[in-house]
Amino acid sequence: MVAGGLLWIVHGYFRFVMPYGPDAVWREDLNYSPIISTELFLLYNAPGVLALLLSAWTALSYLRGLPRTRPGFQRAAQILATLAILFGLVAAIGVAVLFVPPTTGSISFGVPSLGLALAMAGLAVGSDGNRKGQSRLLVFTGLLGMFTLPVQPLMYALALLPMAVGTAVFAVFGAGWVALAFILSSEPRGRGREANVPAPEGAP
């Protein structure tokens, strides 16, 4: 989780600040953005692809270890986390073949899918009184992930928000992942599965 969170922060910085100039430029005649610098394209997009794959895989592993208190929310969260992994794989292919649309498009849709998975996970653990803080952080981080979808057209297409907003959203999103890692590491080992362990015979 920590590695994924840090990569989200790096992704937001490179993708929206573009400190070394643009990696691709929109062309109306082609209806997409051809790459003008392969090195910058890899630098700006590789952190986001790695962050999406790492975070989605971590979320899926976390969900599999939860007690079955709210199976509907947990099942939906697992499906969404799996979908985020698929988006990450498509984005990785886009980076490998140096093609902008599948790379940026898959990251753009993969992050909200991952965010919704986190929010569902937060609702799933919300019934556990000992996990209230964890539940709130999951929902908050998940909402930030979902917010990355509408914020991008507000910055690019409508120019209503500065690019710094995108950087800030991904920075807080990444910080949420880091905070989750510390919260989960402080839990006793095996606690997440204790509800799935059958009681011994004769136990009340």
ZADORO-298041 format. One record per atom (N, C-alpha, C): atom name; x, z negated, y negated; residue in one letter; residue number from 1. Coordinates in steps of 0.1 Angstrom, whole numbers. Layout:
BEGIN
 at  east    up north aa   i
 CA     X     Z     Y  A NUM
...
# end
This chain:
BEGIN
 at  east    up north aa   i
  N     8     0    12  M   1
 CA     0     0     0  M   1
  C     9     0   -13  M   1
  N    20    -8   -12  V   2
 CA    28    -8   -24  V   2
  C    34     5   -27  V   2
  N    39    12   -17  A   3
 CA    45    25   -19  A   3
  C    35    35   -24  A   3
  N    23    35   -19  G   4
 CA    12    44   -23  G   4
  C     8    41   -38  G   4
  N     7    28   -41  G   5
 CA     4    24   -55  G   5
  C    14    28   -65  G   5
  N    27    27   -62  L   6
 CA    38    31   -71  L   6
  C    38    46   -72  L   6
  N    35    53   -61  L   7
 CA    34    68   -62  L   7
  C    23    73   -71  L   7
  N    11    65   -71  W   8
 CA     0    69   -79  W   8
  C     4    68   -94  W   8
  N    12    58   -97  I   9
 CA    17    56  -111  I   9
  C    26    67  -115  I   9
  N    35    71  -106  V  10
 CA    44    82  -109  V  10
  C    36    95  -110  V  10
  N    26    97  -101  H  11
 CA    18   109  -102  H  11
  C    11   111  -115  H  11
  N     5   100  -120  G  12
 CA    -2   100  -132  G  12
  C     7   104  -144  G  12
  N    19    98  -144  Y  13
 CA    29   101  -154  Y  13
  C    33   116  -154  Y  13
  N    37   121  -143  F  14
 CA    42   135  -142  F  14
  C    30   145  -145  F  14
  N    19   142  -139  R  15
 CA     8   152  -139  R  15
  C     2   153  -153  R  15
  N     1   142  -161  F  16
 CA    -6   143  -173  F  16
  C     4   143  -185  F  16
  N    15   136  -184  V  17
 CA    25   137  -195  V  17
  C    33   149  -194  V  17
  N    36   154  -182  M  18
 CA    45   166  -180  M  18
  C    57   165  -189  M  18
  N    66   156  -186  P  19
 CA    77   153  -196  P  19
  C    87   164  -197  P  19
  N    88   173  -187  Y  20
 CA    97   184  -187  Y  20
  C    91   198  -190  Y  20
  N    79   197  -195  G  21
 CA    72   210  -198  G  21
  C    62   213  -187  G  21
  N    54   224  -189  P  22
 CA    44   228  -179  P  22
  C    50   234  -166  P  22
  N    43   232  -155  D  23
 CA    48   238  -143  D  23
  C    40   250  -139  D  23
  N    28   252  -145  A  24
 CA    19   263  -143  A  24
  C    11   266  -156  A  24
  N     8   278  -158  V  25
 CA     0   282  -170  V  25
  C   -12   290  -166  V  25
  N   -24   286  -172  W  26
 CA   -36   293  -169  W  26
  C   -36   307  -174  W  26
  N   -41   317  -165  R  27
 CA   -42   331  -169  R  27
  C   -56   335  -166  R  27
  N   -63   340  -176  E  28
 CA   -77   344  -175  E  28
  C   -78   356  -165  E  28
  N   -68   365  -166  D  29
 CA   -70   377  -157  D  29
  C   -68   374  -142  D  29
  N   -61   363  -139  L  30
 CA   -60   359  -125  L  30
  C   -70   349  -121  L  30
  N   -76   342  -131  N  31
 CA   -85   331  -129  N  31
  C   -79   319  -122  N  31
  N   -66   317  -123  Y  32
 CA   -60   305  -118  Y  32
  C   -46   304  -125  Y  32
  N   -39   293  -122  S  33
 CA   -27   290  -129  S  33
  C   -15   294  -120  S  33
  N    -8   305  -123  P  34
 CA     4   308  -115  P  34
  C    16   298  -119  P  34
  N    24   295  -109  I  35
 CA    35   286  -111  I  35
  C    46   293  -119  I  35
  N    51   286  -129  I  36
 CA    62   292  -137  I  36
  C    75   284  -135  I  36
  N    74   273  -128  S  37
 CA    86   265  -124  S  37
  C    84   259  -111  S  37
  N    91   264  -101  T  38
 CA    89   258   -87  T  38
  C    93   243   -87  T  38
  N   105   240   -94  E  39
 CA   110   227   -93  E  39
  C   100   217  -100  E  39
  N    95   221  -111  L  40
 CA    85   212  -118  L  40
  C    72   211  -110  L  40
  N    68   221  -104  F  41
 CA    56   221   -95  F  41
  C    58   210   -84  F  41
  N    69   211   -78  L  42
 CA    72   201   -67  L  42
  C    73   187   -73  L  42
  N    80   185   -84  L  43
 CA    82   172   -90  L  43
  C    69   166   -94  L  43
  N    60   174  -100  Y  44
 CA    47   169  -106  Y  44
  C    37   166   -95  Y  44
  N    37   174   -84  N  45
 CA    26   173   -74  N  45
  C    30   165   -61  N  45
  N    43   166   -57  A  46
 CA    46   159   -45  A  46
  C    43   144   -45  A  46
  N    45   137   -56  P  47
 CA    41   122   -56  P  47
  C    26   120   -53  P  47
  N    18   129   -59  G  48
 CA     4   127   -57  G  48
  C    -1   130   -42  G  48
  N     6   140   -36  V  49
 CA     3   144   -22  V  49
  C     7   132   -13  V  49
  N    19   127   -15  L  50
 CA    24   116    -7  L  50
  C    15   103    -9  L  50
  N    11   101   -22  A  51
 CA     3    89   -25  A  51
  C   -11    90   -18  A  51
  N   -17   102   -18  L  52
 CA   -30   104   -12  L  52
  C   -29   102     3  L  52
  N   -19   108    10  L  53
 CA   -18   106    24  L  53
  C   -15    92    28  L  53
  N    -5    85    21  L  54
 CA    -2    72    24  L  54
  C   -13    62    22  L  54
  N   -20    63    10  S  55
 CA   -31    54     7  S  55
  C   -43    56    16  S  55
  N   -46    69    19  A  56
 CA   -58    71    28  A  56
  C   -55    66    42  A  56
  N   -43    68    47  W  57
 CA   -39    63    60  W  57
  C   -40    47    60  W  57
  N   -34    41    50  T  58
 CA   -35    27    49  T  58
  C   -49    21    48  T  58
  N   -57    28    40  A  59
 CA   -71    24    39  A  59
  C   -78    25    53  A  59
  N   -76    35    60  L  60
 CA   -82    37    73  L  60
  C   -77    26    83  L  60
  N   -64    23    82  S  61
 CA   -59    12    91  S  61
  C   -65    -1    87  S  61
  N   -67    -4    75  Y  62
 CA   -73   -16    70  Y  62
  C   -87   -17    75  Y  62
  N   -95    -6    74  L  63
 CA  -109    -6    77  L  63
  C  -111    -9    92  L  63
  N  -102    -3   100  R  64
 CA  -102    -5   115  R  64
  C  -100   -20   119  R  64
  N   -93   -27   110  G  65
 CA   -91   -41   113  G  65
  C  -101   -51   108  G  65
  N  -111   -46   101  L  66
 CA  -121   -55    96  L  66
  C  -131   -60   106  L  66
  N  -136   -72   105  P  67
 CA  -147   -76   115  P  67
  C  -159   -68   112  P  67
  N  -167   -66   122  R  68
 CA  -179   -58   121  R  68
  C  -191   -65   115  R  68
  N  -190   -69   102  T  69
 CA  -201   -76    96  T  69
  C  -211   -66    90  T  69
  N  -206   -56    84  R  70
 CA  -215   -45    78  R  70
  C  -210   -32    83  R  70
  N  -214   -28    95  P  71
 CA  -209   -16   102  P  71
  C  -213    -3    94  P  71
  N  -224    -3    87  G  72
 CA  -228     9    80  G  72
  C  -218    12    69  G  72
  N  -215     2    61  F  73
 CA  -205     4    50  F  73
  C  -191     7    56  F  73
  N  -188     1    66  Q  74
 CA  -174     3    72  Q  74
  C  -173    17    78  Q  74
  N  -184    22    85  R  75
 CA  -184    35    90  R  75
  C  -183    46    79  R  75
  N  -191    44    69  A  76
 CA  -190    53    58  A  76
  C  -177    53    51  A  76
  N  -171    41    50  A  77
 CA  -157    41    44  A  77
  C  -147    48    52  A  77
  N  -148    46    65  Q  78
 CA  -138    53    74  Q  78
  C  -140    68    74  Q  78
  N  -152    73    73  I  79
 CA  -154    87    72  I  79
  C  -148    93    58  I  79
  N  -150    85    48  L  80
 CA  -145    89    35  L  80
  C  -129    89    34  L  80
  N  -124    78    41  A  81
 CA  -109    77    41  A  81
  C  -103    89    50  A  81
  N  -110    92    60  T  82
 CA  -106   104    69  T  82
  C  -107   117    61  T  82
  N  -117   118    53  L  83
 CA  -119   130    44  L  83
  C  -107   131    34  L  83
  N  -103   119    29  A  84
 CA   -92   119    19  A  84
  C   -79   123    26  A  84
  N   -77   119    38  I  85
 CA   -65   124    46  I  85
  C   -66   139    47  I  85
  N   -77   145    50  L  86
 CA   -78   159    52  L  86
  C   -75   166    38  L  86
  N   -80   161    27  F  87
 CA   -77   166    14  F  87
  C   -62   165    12  F  87
  N   -56   154    16  G  88
 CA   -41   153    14  G  88
  C   -34   163    22  G  88
  N   -38   166    34  L  89
 CA   -32   176    42  L  89
  C   -33   190    36  L  89
  N   -44   193    30  V  90
 CA   -46   206    24  V  90
  C   -37   207    11  V  90
  N   -36   196     4  A  91
 CA   -27   195    -8  A  91
  C   -13   197    -4  A  91
  N    -9   191     8  A  92
 CA     5   193    13  A  92
  C     8   207    16  A  92
  N    -2   214    22  I  93
 CA    -1   229    25  I  93
  C     1   236    12  I  93
  N    -7   233     2  G  94
 CA    -6   239   -11  G  94
  C     8   238   -17  G  94
  N    14   226   -16  V  95
 CA    27   224   -21  V  95
  C    37   232   -13  V  95
  N    35   232     0  A  96
 CA    45   240     9  A  96
  C    45   254     6  A  96
  N    33   260     3  V  97
 CA    32   275     0  V  97
  C    33   278   -15  V  97
  N    35   267   -23  L  98
 CA    36   269   -37  L  98
  C    23   276   -43  L  98
  N    12   270   -41  F  99
 CA    -1   276   -46  F  99
  C    -8   265   -53  F  99
  N   -12   267   -65  V 100
 CA   -17   256   -74  V 100
  C   -31   252   -69  V 100
  N   -41   261   -68  P 101
 CA   -55   256   -65  P 101
  C   -57   246   -54  P 101
  N   -52   249   -42  P 102
 CA   -54   239   -31  P 102
  C   -47   226   -33  P 102
  N   -36   226   -41  T 103
 CA   -28   214   -44  T 103
  C   -36   205   -53  T 103
  N   -38   210   -65  T 104
 CA   -45   202   -76  T 104
  C   -60   199   -72  T 104
  N   -66   209   -66  G 105
 CA   -80   207   -62  G 105
  C   -82   197   -52  G 105
  N   -73   197   -42  S 106
 CA   -74   187   -31  S 106
  C   -71   173   -36  S 106
  N   -61   172   -44  I 107
 CA   -58   158   -50  I 107
  C   -70   154   -59  I 107
  N   -76   163   -67  S 108
 CA   -87   160   -75  S 108
  C   -99   154   -68  S 108
  N  -102   160   -56  F 109
 CA  -113   156   -48  F 109
  C  -109   145   -38  F 109
  N   -97   145   -34  G 110
 CA   -92   135   -24  G 110
  C   -92   121   -30  G 110
  N   -88   119   -43  V 111
 CA   -88   106   -49  V 111
  C  -102   100   -50  V 111
  N  -112   107   -55  P 112
 CA  -125   101   -55  P 112
  C  -130    98   -42  P 112
  N  -127   106   -32  S 113
 CA  -131   102   -18  S 113
  C  -125    89   -13  S 113
  N  -112    88   -17  L 114
 CA  -105    75   -13  L 114
  C  -111    64   -21  L 114
  N  -114    66   -34  G 115
 CA  -120    56   -42  G 115
  C  -133    51   -37  G 115
  N  -141    60   -33  L 116
 CA  -154    56   -27  L 116
  C  -153    49   -14  L 116
  N  -142    53    -6  A 117
 CA  -140    45     6  A 117
  C  -136    31     3  A 117
  N  -128    29    -8  L 118
 CA  -124    15   -11  L 118
  C  -136     7   -16  L 118
  N  -144    14   -24  A 119
 CA  -156     7   -29  A 119
  C  -165     2   -17  A 119
  N  -167    11    -8  M 120
 CA  -175     8     4  M 120
  C  -168    -3    12  M 120
  N  -155    -3    13  A 121
 CA  -148   -14    20  A 121
  C  -150   -27    13  A 121
  N  -150   -27    -1  G 122
 CA  -153   -39    -8  G 122
  C  -167   -44    -6  G 122
  N  -177   -36    -4  L 123
 CA  -190   -40    -1  L 123
  C  -191   -45    13  L 123
  N  -183   -40    22  A 124
 CA  -183   -44    36  A 124
  C  -177   -58    37  A 124
  N  -167   -62    29  V 125
 CA  -161   -75    30  V 125
  C  -168   -85    21  V 125
  N  -177   -81    12  G 126
 CA  -183   -89     2  G 126
  C  -191  -101     8  G 126
  N  -196   -99    20  S 127
 CA  -204  -110    26  S 127
  C  -196  -122    30  S 127
  N  -182  -120    31  D 128
 CA  -173  -131    35  D 128
  C  -169  -139    23  D 128
  N  -174  -151    22  G 129
 CA  -171  -159    10  G 129
  C  -156  -161     7  G 129
  N  -148  -161    18  N 130
 CA  -133  -162    16  N 130
  C  -127  -150    11  N 130
  N  -134  -139    10  R 131
 CA  -128  -126     6  R 131
  C  -134  -121    -7  R 131
  N  -140  -129   -15  K 132
 CA  -147  -124   -27  K 132
  C  -137  -117   -37  K 132
  N  -125  -124   -38  G 133
 CA  -115  -117   -47  G 133
  C  -111  -104   -42  G 133
  N  -108  -103   -29  Q 134
 CA  -104   -91   -22  Q 134
  C  -115   -80   -24  Q 134
  N  -128   -84   -22  S 135
 CA  -139   -75   -24  S 135
  C  -140   -69   -38  S 135
  N  -139   -78   -48  R 136
 CA  -139   -73   -62  R 136
  C  -128   -64   -65  R 136
  N  -116   -67   -60  L 137
 CA  -105   -58   -63  L 137
  C  -107   -44   -56  L 137
  N  -112   -44   -44  L 138
 CA  -114   -32   -37  L 138
  C  -125   -23   -44  L 138
  N  -135   -30   -49  V 139
 CA  -146   -22   -56  V 139
  C  -140   -17   -69  V 139
  N  -133   -26   -77  F 140
 CA  -127   -21   -90  F 140
  C  -118   -10   -88  F 140
  N  -108   -11   -78  T 141
 CA   -99     0   -76  T 141
  C  -106    13   -71  T 141
  N  -116    11   -63  G 142
 CA  -124    22   -58  G 142
  C  -131    29   -70  G 142
  N  -137    22   -79  L 143
 CA  -144    28   -91  L 143
  C  -134    36   -99  L 143
  N  -122    30  -101  L 144
 CA  -111    38  -108  L 144
  C  -108    51  -101  L 144
  N  -107    51   -88  G 145
 CA  -105    63   -81  G 145
  C  -116    73   -83  G 145
  N  -128    69   -83  M 146
 CA  -139    78   -85  M 146
  C  -140    83   -99  M 146
  N  -135    75  -109  F 147
 CA  -135    79  -123  F 147
  C  -125    90  -125  F 147
  N  -115    92  -117  T 148
 CA  -105   102  -119  T 148
  C  -112   116  -118  T 148
  N  -123   117  -111  L 149
 CA  -130   131  -110  L 149
  C  -136   135  -123  L 149
  N  -144   127  -130  P 150
 CA  -150   132  -142  P 150
  C  -141   131  -154  P 150
  N  -130   123  -153  V 151
 CA  -121   122  -165  V 151
  C  -113   135  -167  V 151
  N  -110   142  -156  Q 152
 CA  -102   154  -158  Q 152
  C  -108   165  -165  Q 152
  N  -121   169  -163  P 153
 CA  -127   179  -171  P 153
  C  -129   174  -186  P 153
  N  -130   161  -188  L 154
 CA  -131   156  -202  L 154
  C  -118   158  -209  L 154
  N  -106   158  -202  M 155
 CA   -93   160  -208  M 155
  C   -90   175  -209  M 155
  N   -93   183  -198  Y 156
 CA   -88   196  -198  Y 156
  C   -98   206  -204  Y 156
  N  -110   206  -198  A 157
 CA  -120   216  -202  A 157
  C  -126   213  -216  A 157
  N  -130   200  -218  L 158
 CA  -137   197  -231  L 158
  C  -127   191  -241  L 158
  N  -115   187  -237  A 159
 CA  -105   182  -247  A 159
  C  -111   170  -255  A 159
  N  -119   162  -248  L 160
 CA  -125   150  -255  L 160
  C  -116   138  -254  L 160
  N  -107   138  -244  L 161
 CA   -99   127  -242  L 161
  C   -84   131  -242  L 161
  N   -75   123  -247  P 162
 CA   -61   127  -246  P 162
  C   -56   125  -232  P 162
  N   -45   132  -229  M 163
 CA   -39   132  -216  M 163
  C   -34   118  -212  M 163
  N   -31   110  -222  A 164
 CA   -27    96  -219  A 164
  C   -37    88  -212  A 164
  N   -50    92  -213  V 165
 CA   -61    85  -205  V 165
  C   -59    87  -190  V 165
  N   -56    99  -186  G 166
 CA   -54   102  -172  G 166
  C   -42    94  -167  G 166
  N   -31    93  -175  T 167
 CA   -19    85  -171  T 167
  C   -23    71  -169  T 167
  N   -31    66  -179  A 168
 CA   -35    51  -178  A 168
  C   -44    48  -166  A 168
  N   -53    57  -163  V 169
 CA   -63    55  -152  V 169
  C   -55    55  -139  V 169
  N   -46    64  -137  F 170
 CA   -38    64  -125  F 170
  C   -28    52  -124  F 170
  N   -23    48  -136  A 171
 CA   -15    36  -136  A 171
  C   -22    23  -131  A 171
  N   -34    22  -136  V 172
 CA   -42    10  -132  V 172
  C   -47    12  -118  V 172
  N   -50    24  -114  F 173
 CA   -54    27  -100  F 173
  C   -42    23   -90  F 173
  N   -30    27   -94  G 174
 CA   -18    23   -86  G 174
  C   -16     8   -86  G 174
  N   -18     2   -97  A 175
 CA   -16   -12   -98  A 175
  C   -26   -20   -89  A 175
  N   -38   -14   -88  G 176
 CA   -48   -20   -79  G 176
  C   -43   -20   -65  G 176
  N   -37    -9   -61  W 177
 CA   -32    -8   -47  W 177
  C   -21   -18   -45  W 177
  N   -12   -20   -55  V 178
 CA    -1   -30   -53  V 178
  C    -7   -44   -52  V 178
  N   -17   -47   -61  A 179
 CA   -23   -60   -60  A 179
  C   -30   -63   -47  A 179
  N   -37   -52   -41  L 180
 CA   -43   -53   -28  L 180
  C   -33   -57   -17  L 180
  N   -21   -51   -18  A 181
 CA   -10   -53    -9  A 181
  C    -7   -68    -9  A 181
  N    -5   -74   -21  F 182
 CA    -1   -88   -22  F 182
  C   -12   -97   -17  F 182
  N   -25   -94   -20  I 183
 CA   -36  -102   -15  I 183
  C   -37  -102     0  I 183
  N   -36   -90     6  L 184
 CA   -37   -89    21  L 184
  C   -25   -95    28  L 184
  N   -13   -95    22  S 185
 CA    -1  -100    28  S 185
  C    -2  -116    28  S 185
  N   -10  -121    19  S 186
 CA   -11  -136    18  S 186
  C   -22  -141    28  S 186
  N   -29  -132    35  E 187
 CA   -39  -137    45  E 187
  C   -32  -140    58  E 187
  N   -38  -150    65  P 188
 CA   -32  -154    78  P 188
  C   -33  -142    87  P 188
  N   -23  -139    96  R 189
 CA   -23  -128   105  R 189
  C   -35  -130   115  R 189
  N   -41  -119   118  G 190
 CA   -52  -119   128  G 190
  C   -65  -123   122  G 190
  N   -66  -127   109  R 191
 CA   -79  -131   104  R 191
  C   -89  -120   103  R 191
  N   -84  -108   101  G 192
 CA   -93   -96    99  G 192
  C  -100   -93   112  G 192
  N   -95   -97   124  R 193
 CA  -101   -94   136  R 193
  C  -108  -105   143  R 193
  N  -108  -117   136  E 194
 CA  -113  -129   143  E 194
  C  -127  -128   147  E 194
  N  -135  -120   139  A 195
 CA  -149  -119   142  A 195
  C  -152  -110   154  A 195
  N  -142  -102   158  N 196
 CA  -144   -94   170  N 196
  C  -139  -100   183  N 196
  N  -133  -112   182  V 197
 CA  -128  -119   194  V 197
  C  -140  -127   200  V 197
  N  -143  -124   213  P 198
 CA  -154  -131   220  P 198
  C  -151  -146   221  P 198
  N  -161  -154   221  A 199
 CA  -160  -168   222  A 199
  C  -157  -171   237  A 199
  N  -150  -182   240  P 200
 CA  -147  -185   254  P 200
  C  -160  -190   261  P 200
  N  -160  -189   274  E 201
 CA  -172  -193   281  E 201
  C  -174  -208   279  E 201
  N  -187  -211   278  G 202
 CA  -191  -225   276  G 202
  C  -190  -230   262  G 202
  N  -184  -221   253  A 203
 CA  -183  -225   239  A 203
  C  -197  -225   232  A 203
  N  -200  -234   223  P 204
 CA  -213  -235   217  P 204
  C  -216  -223   208  P 204
# end
